[in-house]
Amino acid sequence: MEVFFTSTVTVALAEIGDKTQLLSLVLAVRFHNKIALILGVLAATIINHGLSALFGNWLSNNFATQYMPWIVNASFIGVGLWLLIPDKDEEISHKHDKYGAFFVACILFFIAEVGDKTQIATILLGAQYQSILWVTLGTTLGMLIANVPVIFAGNALLSQVPLNTVRAVSASVFVLLGLYGFATI
């Protein structure tokens, strides 16, 4: 249960103000079928985070185990510091809108997650906990916790959230996880 809870909270916090959350906002304005958007986000996240957790698990099983805790904990601190840097808005093409909300959300979310903070966090969680299923389920739930309200509430919700404060809290969680990990080595 610790794996699931930690994965959920970590990604939910890391996702706030992230480019995929901004993507949710843009897609919610463009498409009226909110359920299709959510299912697209869900499908993309399960695939992306499942592969990421698998990769993290593979890394931890194929590298010198005595160094893995140091690498993982240092990486958590690095991701925490990275969270302090706001994402840049990227222009989103409308050329695939004809394929519908589910397809567009699924493809754009999958692509946006490649190399993203939450994907790196998922790889780290997979390496740390070596539980592909629970890390994937937790990080997917975290992604939905952060994005579903944006899909339904959109601009009204984001205008009420002080993103700099949320980024600082999210960064603190990552740094504290890394420091806690170092303390338990």
Salt bridges, closest charged atoms under 4 A:
ASP87 OD1 - LYS117 NZ 3.35
ASP97 OD1 - ARG30 NH2 2.26
ASP97 OD2 - HIS94 ND1 3.18
GLU113 OE1 - HIS49 NE2 2.93
ASP116 OD1 - LYS19 NZ 3.99
